[in-house]
Amino acid sequence: MMKLGKLITLPKIVDPRGNLTVAEQYKNVPFNIKRVYWTYDIPSGSYRGGHAHKHCREMLVAISGSFSVILNNGKDEETYLLNHPDQGLIVDRGIWRTLEDFSSGAVCLVLAEDEFSEDDYIRDYQEYIKYLECSK
């Protein structure tokens, strides 16, 4: 099975005053970053995501706490636990993603290749499956 996501270890500069991690486009993020957003204060038992993008690639980082990212390509499914602020998960275009099991205080930072466009989203799983079939 081909991996559905790619974990990237980001540079970590260790300092007694506190650590620093850097993410740079085309250096350790394999695309141009046009949008940055983060989710936080996720209620217990809730999930985020539940969609795929037609074009936009993203890198997800657990800046604080932890959460699981379930990636699905219509056939295979893979779960990633994000719990290190110096590790990012690359989610390619055309991959369905759901984020769940957020710890208390979890913050998910997302570096996105594109600006927001509702037309880029597939928010219904059955529509996603049809999209995949038409893309072959």
C-alpha positions as CSV (number, residue, x, y, z in Angstrom):
1,M,0.0,0.0,0.0
2,M,1.3,3.5,-0.9
3,K,1.5,5.8,2.1
4,L,-1.4,8.3,2.1
5,G,0.4,11.0,3.9
6,K,4.0,11.9,4.5
7,L,5.5,12.8,7.9
8,I,8.2,15.5,7.8
9,T,10.5,16.2,10.7
10,L,11.0,19.9,10.9
11,P,14.2,21.6,12.1
12,K,14.3,21.9,15.9
13,I,16.6,24.4,17.4
14,V,17.1,23.4,21.0
15,D,17.8,26.3,23.4
16,P,17.7,26.4,27.2
17,R,15.3,29.4,26.8
18,G,12.9,27.3,24.8
19,N,12.9,25.4,21.5
20,L,12.2,26.9,18.1
21,T,10.9,25.0,15.0
22,V,10.9,26.4,11.4
23,A,8.8,25.6,8.4
24,E,9.9,27.1,5.0
25,Q,8.2,26.7,1.7
26,Y,10.1,24.5,-0.8
27,K,12.7,23.7,1.8
28,N,10.9,21.5,4.3
29,V,7.3,22.3,3.1
30,P,7.1,21.0,-0.5
31,F,4.9,23.8,-1.8
32,N,4.3,27.5,-1.7
33,I,2.4,28.5,1.4
34,K,-0.5,30.9,0.7
35,R,-2.6,30.4,3.8
36,V,-2.0,29.6,7.4
37,Y,-4.8,28.7,9.9
38,W,-5.2,26.8,13.1
39,T,-7.9,25.1,15.0
40,Y,-8.2,25.0,18.8
41,D,-10.7,24.6,21.7
42,I,-12.1,21.5,20.0
43,P,-14.8,20.1,22.3
44,S,-14.2,16.5,23.5
45,G,-15.5,13.9,21.1
46,S,-15.6,16.4,18.2
47,Y,-13.9,16.1,14.9
48,R,-12.6,18.5,12.2
49,G,-11.9,18.0,8.5
50,G,-14.3,15.5,6.9
51,H,-13.3,16.7,3.4
52,A,-10.9,16.5,0.6
53,H,-9.3,19.1,-1.6
54,K,-9.2,19.0,-5.4
55,H,-6.0,21.1,-5.7
56,C,-4.8,22.3,-2.3
57,R,-2.0,20.4,-0.5
58,E,-1.6,21.0,3.2
59,M,0.8,20.4,6.1
60,L,-0.7,19.7,9.5
61,V,1.2,20.3,12.7
62,A,0.2,19.6,16.3
63,I,1.6,22.8,17.8
64,S,0.2,21.8,21.2
65,G,-1.3,18.6,22.5
66,S,-2.2,15.7,20.2
67,F,-4.8,14.5,17.7
68,S,-5.2,11.7,15.1
69,V,-5.5,12.3,11.4
70,I,-7.3,9.7,9.4
71,L,-6.4,9.8,5.7
72,N,-8.5,7.9,3.1
73,N,-8.1,7.6,-0.7
74,G,-11.4,5.8,-1.3
75,K,-9.8,2.4,-1.0
76,D,-7.2,2.5,1.8
77,E,-7.1,4.2,5.1
78,E,-4.2,5.2,7.3
79,T,-4.1,6.9,10.8
80,Y,-1.4,9.3,11.9
81,L,-0.9,10.5,15.5
82,L,0.4,14.0,15.6
83,N,1.9,15.0,18.9
84,H,5.2,16.7,18.2
85,P,5.4,20.4,17.3
86,D,8.5,19.6,15.1
87,Q,6.7,17.1,12.9
88,G,4.3,17.9,10.1
89,L,2.0,15.7,8.0
90,I,1.8,16.4,4.3
91,V,-1.7,15.7,3.0
92,D,-1.8,15.6,-0.8
93,R,-4.6,16.8,-3.0
94,G,-7.4,14.3,-3.5
95,I,-7.1,12.7,-0.1
96,W,-10.0,12.6,2.3
97,R,-9.0,13.7,5.8
98,T,-10.7,13.6,9.3
99,L,-9.1,14.9,12.5
100,E,-10.2,13.4,15.8
101,D,-9.2,12.4,19.3
102,F,-8.1,15.9,20.2
103,S,-6.3,16.1,23.6
104,S,-7.2,19.0,26.0
105,G,-5.4,22.1,24.7
106,A,-4.6,20.7,21.3
107,V,-3.8,23.2,18.5
108,C,-3.6,22.1,14.9
109,L,-1.7,24.5,12.6
110,V,-2.3,24.1,8.9
111,L,0.0,25.4,6.2
112,A,-2.0,25.5,2.9
113,E,-0.8,25.7,-0.7
114,D,-3.8,27.8,-1.8
115,E,-6.0,30.6,-0.5
116,F,-9.5,29.6,0.6
117,S,-11.8,28.6,-2.2
118,E,-15.1,26.7,-1.5
119,D,-14.9,25.2,-5.0
120,D,-11.7,23.3,-4.0
121,Y,-13.5,21.4,-1.3
122,I,-15.3,18.1,-1.6
123,R,-17.4,17.9,1.7
124,D,-19.5,14.8,1.0
125,Y,-17.9,11.4,1.0
126,Q,-20.1,9.9,-1.7
127,E,-19.3,12.9,-3.9
128,Y,-15.6,12.3,-3.1
129,I,-15.9,8.7,-4.3
130,K,-17.6,9.9,-7.6
131,Y,-14.8,12.5,-8.0
132,L,-12.2,9.7,-7.7
133,E,-13.9,7.6,-10.3
134,C,-14.2,10.5,-12.7
135,S,-10.5,11.3,-12.2
136,K,-9.2,7.9,-13.4
